[in-house]
């Protein structure tokens, strides 16, 4: 299996990069893995065969997928998996794609015009041509079937593995002391609009009327300024500690 590993080259890791990093050790137990990466980025460094592919347009993400990957795959005897929505238009080998959501179809206001056009073009083509469409959840699988007409026998639901740093036995005392949290709490993740921090805060306010519980917001500096709310951007280890608590 050849895997598009560019999401693993991001620093810090975003969601898809973290998911790929956690998936690879399990997948490597069942198949031979060749990781395809971008030459202009830092190496993925995951202990697997890694092929750093160059492109004439290094700052255009789609150029790597449409130019570099197909050229390398011409001499490859296996399957190509892109874990991030898109597939090449030229497909010299069987293709697998992971589609994490269809927000670009249903919530266009969350995207710039060019960005949404790229996602829509790639997503529709990938759904039409992939031998298998992987989704993280049943909800997304149902959406892909309803929106793109992909039959159920071409869809595989495969939740990502959990990063080993997220464990229930971690002790959150130090980070909670830094944040000023001294009572039971719930956690909300902020950042992009799809995370719907506004609704999480509204739900916490309703609960707050019935019981004394704090709200810890992570992943954003835009934390509501009101009693009982704590948080902000914290490092990865602190984030794991907060979730463990």
Secondary structure as GFF3:
##gff-version 3
##sequence-region A 1 245
A	DSSP	beta_strand	2	4	.	.	.	ID=ss1
A	DSSP	three_ten_helix	6	9	.	.	.	ID=ss2
A	DSSP	alpha_helix	15	28	.	.	.	ID=ss3
A	DSSP	beta_strand	34	38	.	.	.	ID=ss4
A	DSSP	beta_strand	49	53	.	.	.	ID=ss5
A	DSSP	alpha_helix	61	63	.	.	.	ID=ss6
A	DSSP	pi_helix	64	68	.	.	.	ID=ss7
A	DSSP	alpha_helix	69	73	.	.	.	ID=ss8
A	DSSP	beta_strand	79	82	.	.	.	ID=ss9
A	DSSP	beta_strand	94	98	.	.	.	ID=ss10
A	DSSP	alpha_helix	103	106	.	.	.	ID=ss11
A	DSSP	three_ten_helix	108	110	.	.	.	ID=ss12
A	DSSP	alpha_helix	113	129	.	.	.	ID=ss13
A	DSSP	beta_strand	132	135	.	.	.	ID=ss14
A	DSSP	alpha_helix	138	148	.	.	.	ID=ss15
A	DSSP	three_ten_helix	152	154	.	.	.	ID=ss16
A	DSSP	beta_strand	155	157	.	.	.	ID=ss17
A	DSSP	alpha_helix	173	179	.	.	.	ID=ss18
A	DSSP	beta_strand	185	189	.	.	.	ID=ss19
A	DSSP	three_ten_helix	193	195	.	.	.	ID=ss20
A	DSSP	alpha_helix	197	208	.	.	.	ID=ss21
A	DSSP	beta_strand	214	218	.	.	.	ID=ss22
A	DSSP	beta_strand	229	232	.	.	.	ID=ss23
A	DSSP	alpha_helix	236	244	.	.	.	ID=ss24
###
